[in-house]
């Protein structure tokens, strides 16, 4: 079968694996991007009424996707599917710079399986998928430039790396890789040109945000607060998290990770230099803050897949590697092809209230007006997206309010002030520990205010009681939750 047909088959299998989970409830990051994208479609610039520490690239992509496919869960995941398919295709083309067609197809197939795996939360549209697409495109163009020395190609490569940074700050490591690679080739002028192209998207973003009057908020969240967040975890604790994370993320595709380790020893000298550098930078991109979230490791997967290609040599090893890819698919068959959206979400995210957010969001949309504001006490911005209503406060996450940094108390005071000023028609109290992450030394200004004053202005409308046997919904003012994990929907009293 021709390589293009095999690549098309790989893409088709990827679509089949992902399409049955298009309606999987959004998790928190997706809810954040979707809500901010929704605001953009209403003409509201990033950071104006919603705060987060990430650059707005992914939210902009979400807005574009929703403008085409609609503002829904499935639209978000269709966007992810398209991004994943594009990355698989570009990675095949990148691999062709190192391997013949057949091993390059193995690289593409390995990435397709790895990036869909449950252990890296691959079916959810995290920013890391978008960083990888831009970084792989930039790397492919960089290698094409190396053979042609065509400056527009180099500039386009730099723009791709610049877009990777806008998707998430972690993308800066890939940009540094490209600049450093040119310097090792003793091309300082070209490295400077590439650096200028990398900086261009960020410069345009800053100009646009300044024009929109939100640059100060952007700078606070993505630099001042983000610096506090990124330096909160000590190295010793980070190493322990890293070891535990590596054990977990390799479970789903352990045989492919072993092949990648073997591949590093089979690379030729020139290939080994480039790919080891790419692998090292990809690992560094996983490391900021030493948090090592499962989906951060998606940033490492293109390098891992390229290493697997070194094992896939013509003859018996090629068939053996192909068999390993198929075995990895078989081991995950239930998650990839048989689970339903709610089952898959529960398997990955446990008792996090993502299905419950859908129910509450739909209720809020049906029982409020477009101009009504709502408040979510907890880190569940997906509720705001489902409801299609604006938050009463820019703090769409309560995580920053509970962390140990100098801004936390003021953030809580701001939240209380926003609640008292906006007087939102509805409030959702998220009594789920993972939605708050309250530490022993966290300020309690917000929680104390809510318990003593805030809740007195509201009456219960409904409860989502997250029980071991399944969530129980009760739409009455008298139900008392039996579980410590539950959501309470409240309406503001009219008197």
Beta strands, then each sheet from edge to edge (+ up, - down):
strand 1: 373-377
strand 2: 390-391
strand 3: 426-431
strand 4: 458-467
strand 5: 470-474
strand 6: 486-492
sheet 1: 2+ 1+ 3+ 6- 4+ 5-
end
